[in-house]
Amino acid sequence: MQYVVIIESGDNSFGAYVPDLPGCVAVAETRAEVLDLIAEAIEFHLEGLRETNKPVPLPWSTSEYVTVSLA
């Protein structure tokens, strides 16, 4: 499965979250590191759902870029 991951950059760090998996987040100093950590967080999150016999949400979020004029 593939889940959409939102990455936000701060002054000194990066954050990531998965809209389809509430509570699944990661924070790191670099973009590469936050991507590695969120992948681990997704696996851990799904494993926890399975272990507690809770349903695993199917990915439903999508993303698009929209170009706007700043005129």
mmCIF file of the N, C-alpha and C atoms, coordinates in Angstrom:
data_MODEL
# 
_entry.id   MODEL 
# 
loop_
_atom_site.group_PDB 
_atom_site.id 
_atom_site.type_symbol 
_atom_site.label_atom_id 
_atom_site.label_alt_id 
_atom_site.label_comp_id 
_atom_site.label_asym_id 
_atom_site.label_entity_id 
_atom_site.label_seq_id 
_atom_site.pdbx_PDB_ins_code 
_atom_site.Cartn_x 
_atom_site.Cartn_y 
_atom_site.Cartn_z 
_atom_site.occupancy 
_atom_site.B_iso_or_equiv 
_atom_site.pdbx_formal_charge 
_atom_site.auth_seq_id 
_atom_site.auth_comp_id 
_atom_site.auth_asym_id 
_atom_site.auth_atom_id 
_atom_site.pdbx_PDB_model_num 
ATOM 1   N N  . MET A 1 1  ? 0.840  -1.183 0.000   1.00 0.00 ? 1  MET A N  1 
ATOM 2   C CA . MET A 1 1  ? 0.000  0.000  0.000   1.00 0.00 ? 1  MET A CA 1 
ATOM 3   C C  . MET A 1 1  ? 0.880  1.240  0.000   1.00 0.00 ? 1  MET A C  1 
ATOM 4   N N  . GLN A 1 2  ? 0.355  2.302  -0.569  1.00 0.00 ? 2  GLN A N  1 
ATOM 5   C CA . GLN A 1 2  ? 1.042  3.588  -0.551  1.00 0.00 ? 2  GLN A CA 1 
ATOM 6   C C  . GLN A 1 2  ? 0.145  4.629  0.102   1.00 0.00 ? 2  GLN A C  1 
ATOM 7   N N  . TYR A 1 3  ? 0.679  5.314  1.095   1.00 0.00 ? 3  TYR A N  1 
ATOM 8   C CA . TYR A 1 3  ? -0.046 6.364  1.787   1.00 0.00 ? 3  TYR A CA 1 
ATOM 9   C C  . TYR A 1 3  ? 0.566  7.718  1.438   1.00 0.00 ? 3  TYR A C  1 
ATOM 10  N N  . VAL A 1 4  ? -0.277 8.726  1.326   1.00 0.00 ? 4  VAL A N  1 
ATOM 11  C CA . VAL A 1 4  ? 0.210  10.086 1.119   1.00 0.00 ? 4  VAL A CA 1 
ATOM 12  C C  . VAL A 1 4  ? 0.885  10.545 2.409   1.00 0.00 ? 4  VAL A C  1 
ATOM 13  N N  . VAL A 1 5  ? 2.062  11.136 2.261   1.00 0.00 ? 5  VAL A N  1 
ATOM 14  C CA . VAL A 1 5  ? 2.803  11.696 3.388   1.00 0.00 ? 5  VAL A CA 1 
ATOM 15  C C  . VAL A 1 5  ? 2.949  13.192 3.144   1.00 0.00 ? 5  VAL A C  1 
ATOM 16  N N  . ILE A 1 6  ? 2.564  13.980 4.129   1.00 0.00 ? 6  ILE A N  1 
ATOM 17  C CA . ILE A 1 6  ? 2.724  15.424 4.054   1.00 0.00 ? 6  ILE A CA 1 
ATOM 18  C C  . ILE A 1 6  ? 4.003  15.785 4.797   1.00 0.00 ? 6  ILE A C  1 
ATOM 19  N N  . ILE A 1 7  ? 4.867  16.529 4.131   1.00 0.00 ? 7  ILE A N  1 
ATOM 20  C CA . ILE A 1 7  ? 6.133  16.956 4.736   1.00 0.00 ? 7  ILE A CA 1 
ATOM 21  C C  . ILE A 1 7  ? 6.095  18.472 4.892   1.00 0.00 ? 7  ILE A C  1 
ATOM 22  N N  . GLU A 1 8  ? 6.406  18.920 6.082   1.00 0.00 ? 8  GLU A N  1 
ATOM 23  C CA . GLU A 1 8  ? 6.454  20.350 6.370   1.00 0.00 ? 8  GLU A CA 1 
ATOM 24  C C  . GLU A 1 8  ? 7.848  20.705 6.853   1.00 0.00 ? 8  GLU A C  1 
ATOM 25  N N  . SER A 1 9  ? 8.374  21.802 6.347   1.00 0.00 ? 9  SER A N  1 
ATOM 26  C CA . SER A 1 9  ? 9.708  22.223 6.781   1.00 0.00 ? 9  SER A CA 1 
ATOM 27  C C  . SER A 1 9  ? 9.587  23.381 7.761   1.00 0.00 ? 9  SER A C  1 
ATOM 28  N N  . GLY A 1 10 ? 10.388 23.308 8.799   1.00 0.00 ? 10 GLY A N  1 
ATOM 29  C CA . GLY A 1 10 ? 10.459 24.369 9.791   1.00 0.00 ? 10 GLY A CA 1 
ATOM 30  C C  . GLY A 1 10 ? 11.804 25.062 9.688   1.00 0.00 ? 10 GLY A C  1 
ATOM 31  N N  . ASP A 1 11 ? 12.090 25.926 10.615  1.00 0.00 ? 11 ASP A N  1 
ATOM 32  C CA . ASP A 1 11 ? 13.373 26.632 10.600  1.00 0.00 ? 11 ASP A CA 1 
ATOM 33  C C  . ASP A 1 11 ? 14.555 25.693 10.770  1.00 0.00 ? 11 ASP A C  1 
ATOM 34  N N  . ASN A 1 12 ? 14.386 24.668 11.611  1.00 0.00 ? 12 ASN A N  1 
ATOM 35  C CA . ASN A 1 12 ? 15.511 23.779 11.926  1.00 0.00 ? 12 ASN A CA 1 
ATOM 36  C C  . ASN A 1 12 ? 15.172 22.305 11.811  1.00 0.00 ? 12 ASN A C  1 
ATOM 37  N N  . SER A 1 13 ? 14.004 21.990 11.268  1.00 0.00 ? 13 SER A N  1 
ATOM 38  C CA . SER A 1 13 ? 13.604 20.592 11.236  1.00 0.00 ? 13 SER A CA 1 
ATOM 39  C C  . SER A 1 13 ? 12.537 20.358 10.177  1.00 0.00 ? 13 SER A C  1 
ATOM 40  N N  . PHE A 1 14 ? 12.201 19.091 10.001  1.00 0.00 ? 14 PHE A N  1 
ATOM 41  C CA . PHE A 1 14 ? 11.134 18.678 9.095   1.00 0.00 ? 14 PHE A CA 1 
ATOM 42  C C  . PHE A 1 14 ? 10.155 17.823 9.878   1.00 0.00 ? 14 PHE A C  1 
ATOM 43  N N  . GLY A 1 15 ? 8.891  17.973 9.555   1.00 0.00 ? 15 GLY A N  1 
ATOM 44  C CA . GLY A 1 15 ? 7.854  17.141 10.152  1.00 0.00 ? 15 GLY A CA 1 
ATOM 45  C C  . GLY A 1 15 ? 7.112  16.420 9.047   1.00 0.00 ? 15 GLY A C  1 
ATOM 46  N N  . ALA A 1 16 ? 6.567  15.270 9.364   1.00 0.00 ? 16 ALA A N  1 
ATOM 47  C CA . ALA A 1 16 ? 5.793  14.508 8.384   1.00 0.00 ? 16 ALA A CA 1 
ATOM 48  C C  . ALA A 1 16 ? 4.613  13.866 9.092   1.00 0.00 ? 16 ALA A C  1 
ATOM 49  N N  . TYR A 1 17 ? 3.500  13.763 8.350   1.00 0.00 ? 17 TYR A N  1 
ATOM 50  C CA . TYR A 1 17 ? 2.340  13.061 8.884   1.00 0.00 ? 17 TYR A CA 1 
ATOM 51  C C  . TYR A 1 17 ? 1.583  12.402 7.742   1.00 0.00 ? 17 TYR A C  1 
ATOM 52  N N  . VAL A 1 18 ? 0.733  11.442 8.122   1.00 0.00 ? 18 VAL A N  1 
ATOM 53  C CA . VAL A 1 18 ? -0.035 10.663 7.154   1.00 0.00 ? 18 VAL A CA 1 
ATOM 54  C C  . VAL A 1 18 ? -1.510 10.952 7.398   1.00 0.00 ? 18 VAL A C  1 
ATOM 55  N N  . PRO A 1 19 ? -2.168 11.678 6.478   1.00 0.00 ? 19 PRO A N  1 
ATOM 56  C CA . PRO A 1 19 ? -3.572 12.031 6.707   1.00 0.00 ? 19 PRO A CA 1 
ATOM 57  C C  . PRO A 1 19 ? -4.496 10.829 6.925   1.00 0.00 ? 19 PRO A C  1 
ATOM 58  N N  . ASP A 1 20 ? -4.186 9.703  6.306   1.00 0.00 ? 20 ASP A N  1 
ATOM 59  C CA . ASP A 1 20 ? -5.045 8.529  6.423   1.00 0.00 ? 20 ASP A CA 1 
ATOM 60  C C  . ASP A 1 20 ? -4.788 7.711  7.690   1.00 0.00 ? 20 ASP A C  1 
ATOM 61  N N  . LEU A 1 21 ? -3.740 8.061  8.425   1.00 0.00 ? 21 LEU A N  1 
ATOM 62  C CA . LEU A 1 21 ? -3.395 7.340  9.656   1.00 0.00 ? 21 LEU A CA 1 
ATOM 63  C C  . LEU A 1 21 ? -3.227 8.359  10.786  1.00 0.00 ? 21 LEU A C  1 
ATOM 64  N N  . PRO A 1 22 ? -4.320 8.822  11.369  1.00 0.00 ? 22 PRO A N  1 
ATOM 65  C CA . PRO A 1 22 ? -4.225 9.830  12.428  1.00 0.00 ? 22 PRO A CA 1 
ATOM 66  C C  . PRO A 1 22 ? -3.258 9.407  13.533  1.00 0.00 ? 22 PRO A C  1 
ATOM 67  N N  . GLY A 1 23 ? -2.395 10.333 13.902  1.00 0.00 ? 23 GLY A N  1 
ATOM 68  C CA . GLY A 1 23 ? -1.419 10.071 14.950  1.00 0.00 ? 23 GLY A CA 1 
ATOM 69  C C  . GLY A 1 23 ? -0.099 9.538  14.437  1.00 0.00 ? 23 GLY A C  1 
ATOM 70  N N  . CYS A 1 24 ? -0.009 9.254  13.158  1.00 0.00 ? 24 CYS A N  1 
ATOM 71  C CA . CYS A 1 24 ? 1.223  8.728  12.573  1.00 0.00 ? 24 CYS A CA 1 
ATOM 72  C C  . CYS A 1 24 ? 2.070  9.909  12.107  1.00 0.00 ? 24 CYS A C  1 
ATOM 73  N N  . VAL A 1 25 ? 3.099  10.236 12.886  1.00 0.00 ? 25 VAL A N  1 
ATOM 74  C CA . VAL A 1 25 ? 3.912  11.428 12.638  1.00 0.00 ? 25 VAL A CA 1 
ATOM 75  C C  . VAL A 1 25 ? 5.394  11.124 12.835  1.00 0.00 ? 25 VAL A C  1 
ATOM 76  N N  . ALA A 1 26 ? 6.227  12.012 12.304  1.00 0.00 ? 26 ALA A N  1 
ATOM 77  C CA . ALA A 1 26 ? 7.670  11.909 12.510  1.00 0.00 ? 26 ALA A CA 1 
ATOM 78  C C  . ALA A 1 26 ? 8.265  13.313 12.426  1.00 0.00 ? 26 ALA A C  1 
ATOM 79  N N  . VAL A 1 27 ? 9.375  13.516 13.121  1.00 0.00 ? 27 VAL A N  1 
ATOM 80  C CA . VAL A 1 27 ? 10.108 14.779 13.100  1.00 0.00 ? 27 VAL A CA 1 
ATOM 81  C C  . VAL A 1 27 ? 11.586 14.448 13.015  1.00 0.00 ? 27 VAL A C  1 
ATOM 82  N N  . ALA A 1 28 ? 12.317 15.226 12.206  1.00 0.00 ? 28 ALA A N  1 
ATOM 83  C CA . ALA A 1 28 ? 13.761 14.989 12.065  1.00 0.00 ? 28 ALA A CA 1 
ATOM 84  C C  . ALA A 1 28 ? 14.446 16.278 11.620  1.00 0.00 ? 28 ALA A C  1 
ATOM 85  N N  . GLU A 1 29 ? 15.759 16.246 11.632  1.00 0.00 ? 29 GLU A N  1 
ATOM 86  C CA . GLU A 1 29 ? 16.534 17.424 11.232  1.00 0.00 ? 29 GLU A CA 1 
ATOM 87  C C  . GLU A 1 29 ? 16.632 17.581 9.720   1.00 0.00 ? 29 GLU A C  1 
ATOM 88  N N  . THR A 1 30 ? 16.531 16.485 8.966   1.00 0.00 ? 30 THR A N  1 
ATOM 89  C CA . THR A 1 30 ? 16.645 16.566 7.518   1.00 0.00 ? 30 THR A CA 1 
ATOM 90  C C  . THR A 1 30 ? 15.437 15.934 6.842   1.00 0.00 ? 30 THR A C  1 
ATOM 91  N N  . ARG A 1 31 ? 15.217 16.303 5.582   1.00 0.00 ? 31 ARG A N  1 
ATOM 92  C CA . ARG A 1 31 ? 14.115 15.743 4.806   1.00 0.00 ? 31 ARG A CA 1 
ATOM 93  C C  . ARG A 1 31 ? 14.309 14.240 4.614   1.00 0.00 ? 31 ARG A C  1 
ATOM 94  N N  . ALA A 1 32 ? 15.523 13.843 4.298   1.00 0.00 ? 32 ALA A N  1 
ATOM 95  C CA . ALA A 1 32 ? 15.801 12.414 4.096   1.00 0.00 ? 32 ALA A CA 1 
ATOM 96  C C  . ALA A 1 32 ? 15.518 11.617 5.365   1.00 0.00 ? 32 ALA A C  1 
ATOM 97  N N  . GLU A 1 33 ? 15.924 12.157 6.492   1.00 0.00 ? 33 GLU A N  1 
ATOM 98  C CA . GLU A 1 33 ? 15.716 11.463 7.760   1.00 0.00 ? 33 GLU A CA 1 
ATOM 99  C C  . GLU A 1 33 ? 14.232 11.370 8.105   1.00 0.00 ? 33 GLU A C  1 
ATOM 100 N N  . VAL A 1 34 ? 13.473 12.448 7.862   1.00 0.00 ? 34 VAL A N  1 
ATOM 101 C CA . VAL A 1 34 ? 12.049 12.403 8.200   1.00 0.00 ? 34 VAL A CA 1 
ATOM 102 C C  . VAL A 1 34 ? 11.319 11.408 7.299   1.00 0.00 ? 34 VAL A C  1 
ATOM 103 N N  . LEU A 1 35 ? 11.760 11.262 6.051   1.00 0.00 ? 35 LEU A N  1 
ATOM 104 C CA . LEU A 1 35 ? 11.140 10.265 5.172   1.00 0.00 ? 35 LEU A CA 1 
ATOM 105 C C  . LEU A 1 35 ? 11.412 8.848  5.671   1.00 0.00 ? 35 LEU A C  1 
ATOM 106 N N  . ASP A 1 36 ? 12.628 8.593  6.117   1.00 0.00 ? 36 ASP A N  1 
ATOM 107 C CA . ASP A 1 36 ? 12.940 7.274  6.687   1.00 0.00 ? 36 ASP A CA 1 
ATOM 108 C C  . ASP A 1 36 ? 12.106 7.016  7.939   1.00 0.00 ? 36 ASP A C  1 
ATOM 109 N N  . LEU A 1 37 ? 12.022 8.022  8.793   1.00 0.00 ? 37 LEU A N  1 
ATOM 110 C CA . LEU A 1 37 ? 11.295 7.854  10.053  1.00 0.00 ? 37 LEU A CA 1 
ATOM 111 C C  . LEU A 1 37 ? 9.788  7.683  9.842   1.00 0.00 ? 37 LEU A C  1 
ATOM 112 N N  . ILE A 1 38 ? 9.216  8.404  8.876   1.00 0.00 ? 38 ILE A N  1 
ATOM 113 C CA . ILE A 1 38 ? 7.780  8.256  8.669   1.00 0.00 ? 38 ILE A CA 1 
ATOM 114 C C  . ILE A 1 38 ? 7.469  6.894  8.062   1.00 0.00 ? 38 ILE A C  1 
ATOM 115 N N  . ALA A 1 39 ? 8.363  6.363  7.247   1.00 0.00 ? 39 ALA A N  1 
ATOM 116 C CA . ALA A 1 39 ? 8.160  5.008  6.714   1.00 0.00 ? 39 ALA A CA 1 
ATOM 117 C C  . ALA A 1 39 ? 8.135  3.999  7.860   1.00 0.00 ? 39 ALA A C  1 
ATOM 118 N N  . GLU A 1 40 ? 9.055  4.144  8.806   1.00 0.00 ? 40 GLU A N  1 
ATOM 119 C CA . GLU A 1 40 ? 9.069  3.271  9.984   1.00 0.00 ? 40 GLU A CA 1 
ATOM 120 C C  . GLU A 1 40 ? 7.817  3.474  10.820  1.00 0.00 ? 40 GLU A C  1 
ATOM 121 N N  . ALA A 1 41 ? 7.382  4.728  10.957  1.00 0.00 ? 41 ALA A N  1 
ATOM 122 C CA . ALA A 1 41 ? 6.194  5.026  11.754  1.00 0.00 ? 41 ALA A CA 1 
ATOM 123 C C  . ALA A 1 41 ? 4.944  4.398  11.134  1.00 0.00 ? 41 ALA A C  1 
ATOM 124 N N  . ILE A 1 42 ? 4.860  4.428  9.810   1.00 0.00 ? 42 ILE A N  1 
ATOM 125 C CA . ILE A 1 42 ? 3.715  3.811  9.132   1.00 0.00 ? 42 ILE A CA 1 
ATOM 126 C C  . ILE A 1 42 ? 3.691  2.313  9.415   1.00 0.00 ? 42 ILE A C  1 
ATOM 127 N N  . GLU A 1 43 ? 4.822  1.663  9.259   1.00 0.00 ? 43 GLU A N  1 
ATOM 128 C CA . GLU A 1 43 ? 4.896  0.216  9.525   1.00 0.00 ? 43 GLU A CA 1 
ATOM 129 C C  . GLU A 1 43 ? 4.515  -0.091 10.970  1.00 0.00 ? 43 GLU A C  1 
ATOM 130 N N  . PHE A 1 44 ? 5.034  0.689  11.907  1.00 0.00 ? 44 PHE A N  1 
ATOM 131 C CA . PHE A 1 44 ? 4.738  0.490  13.323  1.00 0.00 ? 44 PHE A CA 1 
ATOM 132 C C  . PHE A 1 44 ? 3.256  0.717  13.603  1.00 0.00 ? 44 PHE A C  1 
ATOM 133 N N  . HIS A 1 45 ? 2.696  1.755  13.015  1.00 0.00 ? 45 HIS A N  1 
ATOM 134 C CA . HIS A 1 45 ? 1.281  2.083  13.199  1.00 0.00 ? 45 HIS A CA 1 
ATOM 135 C C  . HIS A 1 45 ? 0.391  0.947  12.690  1.00 0.00 ? 45 HIS A C  1 
ATOM 136 N N  . LEU A 1 46 ? 0.675  0.468  11.486  1.00 0.00 ? 46 LEU A N  1 
ATOM 137 C CA . LEU A 1 46 ? -0.125 -0.615 10.912  1.00 0.00 ? 46 LEU A CA 1 
ATOM 138 C C  . LEU A 1 46 ? 0.024  -1.903 11.715  1.00 0.00 ? 46 LEU A C  1 
ATOM 139 N N  . GLU A 1 47 ? 1.225  -2.172 12.181  1.00 0.00 ? 47 GLU A N  1 
ATOM 140 C CA . GLU A 1 47 ? 1.461  -3.358 13.009  1.00 0.00 ? 47 GLU A CA 1 
ATOM 141 C C  . GLU A 1 47 ? 0.634  -3.285 14.292  1.00 0.00 ? 47 GLU A C  1 
ATOM 142 N N  . GLY A 1 48 ? 0.589  -2.108 14.899  1.00 0.00 ? 48 GLY A N  1 
ATOM 143 C CA . GLY A 1 48 ? -0.196 -1.931 16.120  1.00 0.00 ? 48 GLY A CA 1 
ATOM 144 C C  . GLY A 1 48 ? -1.684 -2.139 15.878  1.00 0.00 ? 48 GLY A C  1 
ATOM 145 N N  . LEU A 1 49 ? -2.169 -1.647 14.740  1.00 0.00 ? 49 LEU A N  1 
ATOM 146 C CA . LEU A 1 49 ? -3.578 -1.859 14.410  1.00 0.00 ? 49 LEU A CA 1 
ATOM 147 C C  . LEU A 1 49 ? -3.877 -3.349 14.250  1.00 0.00 ? 49 LEU A C  1 
ATOM 148 N N  . ARG A 1 50 ? -3.011 -4.042 13.549  1.00 0.00 ? 50 ARG A N  1 
ATOM 149 C CA . ARG A 1 50 ? -3.223 -5.483 13.326  1.00 0.00 ? 50 ARG A CA 1 
ATOM 150 C C  . ARG A 1 50 ? -3.187 -6.256 14.649  1.00 0.00 ? 50 ARG A C  1 
ATOM 151 N N  . GLU A 1 51 ? -2.233 -5.916 15.516  1.00 0.00 ? 51 GLU A N  1 
ATOM 152 C CA . GLU A 1 51 ? -2.089 -6.631 16.782  1.00 0.00 ? 51 GLU A CA 1 
ATOM 153 C C  . GLU A 1 51 ? -3.292 -6.442 17.694  1.00 0.00 ? 51 GLU A C  1 
ATOM 154 N N  . THR A 1 52 ? -3.969 -5.326 17.556  1.00 0.00 ? 52 THR A N  1 
ATOM 155 C CA . THR A 1 52 ? -5.135 -5.058 18.401  1.00 0.00 ? 52 THR A CA 1 
ATOM 156 C C  . THR A 1 52 ? -6.450 -5.328 17.657  1.00 0.00 ? 52 THR A C  1 
ATOM 157 N N  . ASN A 1 53 ? -6.338 -6.031 16.535  1.00 0.00 ? 53 ASN A N  1 
ATOM 158 C CA . ASN A 1 53 ? -7.504 -6.413 15.729  1.00 0.00 ? 53 ASN A CA 1 
ATOM 159 C C  . ASN A 1 53 ? -8.362 -5.229 15.301  1.00 0.00 ? 53 ASN A C  1 
ATOM 160 N N  . LYS A 1 54 ? -7.708 -4.089 15.050  1.00 0.00 ? 54 LYS A N  1 
ATOM 161 C CA . LYS A 1 54 ? -8.415 -2.920 14.533  1.00 0.00 ? 54 LYS A CA 1 
ATOM 162 C C  . LYS A 1 54 ? -8.245 -2.884 13.015  1.00 0.00 ? 54 LYS A C  1 
ATOM 163 N N  . PRO A 1 55 ? -9.204 -2.327 12.307  1.00 0.00 ? 55 PRO A N  1 
ATOM 164 C CA . PRO A 1 55 ? -9.096 -2.298 10.845  1.00 0.00 ? 55 PRO A CA 1 
ATOM 165 C C  . PRO A 1 55 ? -7.960 -1.394 10.379  1.00 0.00 ? 55 PRO A C  1 
ATOM 166 N N  . VAL A 1 56 ? -7.302 -1.821 9.342   1.00 0.00 ? 56 VAL A N  1 
ATOM 167 C CA . VAL A 1 56 ? -6.239 -1.024 8.722   1.00 0.00 ? 56 VAL A CA 1 
ATOM 168 C C  . VAL A 1 56 ? -6.895 -0.127 7.676   1.00 0.00 ? 56 VAL A C  1 
ATOM 169 N N  . PRO A 1 57 ? -6.810 1.185  7.852   1.00 0.00 ? 57 PRO A N  1 
ATOM 170 C CA . PRO A 1 57 ? -7.447 2.089  6.891   1.00 0.00 ? 57 PRO A CA 1 
ATOM 171 C C  . PRO A 1 57 ? -6.780 1.990  5.517   1.00 0.00 ? 57 PRO A C  1 
ATOM 172 N N  . LEU A 1 58 ? -7.599 1.919  4.496   1.00 0.00 ? 58 LEU A N  1 
ATOM 173 C CA . LEU A 1 58 ? -7.072 1.944  3.149   1.00 0.00 ? 58 LEU A CA 1 
ATOM 174 C C  . LEU A 1 58 ? -6.670 3.375  2.801   1.00 0.00 ? 58 LEU A C  1 
ATOM 175 N N  . PRO A 1 59 ? -5.630 3.517  1.991   1.00 0.00 ? 59 PRO A N  1 
ATOM 176 C CA . PRO A 1 59 ? -5.257 4.872  1.576   1.00 0.00 ? 59 PRO A CA 1 
ATOM 177 C C  . PRO A 1 59 ? -6.372 5.490  0.741   1.00 0.00 ? 59 PRO A C  1 
ATOM 178 N N  . TRP A 1 60 ? -6.760 6.710  1.058   1.00 0.00 ? 60 TRP A N  1 
ATOM 179 C CA . TRP A 1 60 ? -7.781 7.394  0.280   1.00 0.00 ? 60 TRP A CA 1 
ATOM 180 C C  . TRP A 1 60 ? -7.366 8.795  -0.124  1.00 0.00 ? 60 TRP A C  1 
ATOM 181 N N  . SER A 1 61 ? -6.380 9.348  0.581   1.00 0.00 ? 61 SER A N  1 
ATOM 182 C CA . SER A 1 61 ? -5.923 10.701 0.265   1.00 0.00 ? 61 SER A CA 1 
ATOM 183 C C  . SER A 1 61 ? -5.119 10.713 -1.027  1.00 0.00 ? 61 SER A C  1 
ATOM 184 N N  . THR A 1 62 ? -5.238 11.819 -1.742  1.00 0.00 ? 62 THR A N  1 
ATOM 185 C CA . THR A 1 62 ? -4.424 12.057 -2.925  1.00 0.00 ? 62 THR A CA 1 
ATOM 186 C C  . THR A 1 62 ? -3.853 13.459 -2.815  1.00 0.00 ? 62 THR A C  1 
ATOM 187 N N  . SER A 1 63 ? -2.944 13.784 -3.689  1.00 0.00 ? 63 SER A N  1 
ATOM 188 C CA . SER A 1 63 ? -2.382 15.135 -3.674  1.00 0.00 ? 63 SER A CA 1 
ATOM 189 C C  . SER A 1 63 ? -2.276 15.660 -5.100  1.00 0.00 ? 63 SER A C  1 
ATOM 190 N N  . GLU A 1 64 ? -2.385 16.937 -5.199  1.00 0.00 ? 64 GLU A N  1 
ATOM 191 C CA . GLU A 1 64 ? -2.262 17.640 -6.477  1.00 0.00 ? 64 GLU A CA 1 
ATOM 192 C C  . GLU A 1 64 ? -1.602 18.973 -6.203  1.00 0.00 ? 64 GLU A C  1 
ATOM 193 N N  . TYR A 1 65 ? -0.847 19.442 -7.170  1.00 0.00 ? 65 TYR A N  1 
ATOM 194 C CA . TYR A 1 65 ? -0.330 20.801 -7.119  1.00 0.00 ? 65 TYR A CA 1 
ATOM 195 C C  . TYR A 1 65 ? -1.225 21.662 -8.007  1.00 0.00 ? 65 TYR A C  1 
ATOM 196 N N  . VAL A 1 66 ? -1.549 22.834 -7.529  1.00 0.00 ? 66 VAL A N  1 
ATOM 197 C CA . VAL A 1 66 ? -2.370 23.760 -8.283  1.00 0.00 ? 66 VAL A CA 1 
ATOM 198 C C  . VAL A 1 66 ? -1.541 25.033 -8.501  1.00 0.00 ? 66 VAL A C  1 
ATOM 199 N N  . THR A 1 67 ? -1.461 25.464 -9.736  1.00 0.00 ? 67 THR A N  1 
ATOM 200 C CA . THR A 1 67 ? -0.729 26.673 -10.063 1.00 0.00 ? 67 THR A CA 1 
ATOM 201 C C  . THR A 1 67 ? -1.676 27.862 -10.006 1.00 0.00 ? 67 THR A C  1 
ATOM 202 N N  . VAL A 1 68 ? -1.253 28.903 -9.299  1.00 0.00 ? 68 VAL A N  1 
ATOM 203 C CA . VAL A 1 68 ? -2.068 30.116 -9.188  1.00 0.00 ? 68 VAL A CA 1 
ATOM 204 C C  . VAL A 1 68 ? -1.241 31.304 -9.626  1.00 0.00 ? 68 VAL A C  1 
ATOM 205 N N  . SER A 1 69 ? -1.908 32.321 -10.088 1.00 0.00 ? 69 SER A N  1 
ATOM 206 C CA . SER A 1 69 ? -1.249 33.552 -10.497 1.00 0.00 ? 69 SER A CA 1 
ATOM 207 C C  . SER A 1 69 ? -1.230 34.524 -9.320  1.00 0.00 ? 69 SER A C  1 
ATOM 208 N N  . LEU A 1 70 ? -0.098 35.126 -9.101  1.00 0.00 ? 70 LEU A N  1 
ATOM 209 C CA . LEU A 1 70 ? 0.013  36.091 -7.999  1.00 0.00 ? 70 LEU A CA 1 
ATOM 210 C C  . LEU A 1 70 ? -0.070 37.512 -8.510  1.00 0.00 ? 70 LEU A C  1 
ATOM 211 N N  . ALA A 1 71 ? -0.683 37.693 -9.644  1.00 0.00 ? 71 ALA A N  1 
ATOM 212 C CA . ALA A 1 71 ? -0.795 39.030 -10.243 1.00 0.00 ? 71 ALA A CA 1 
ATOM 213 C C  . ALA A 1 71 ? -1.737 39.926 -9.491  1.00 0.00 ? 71 ALA A C  1 
# 
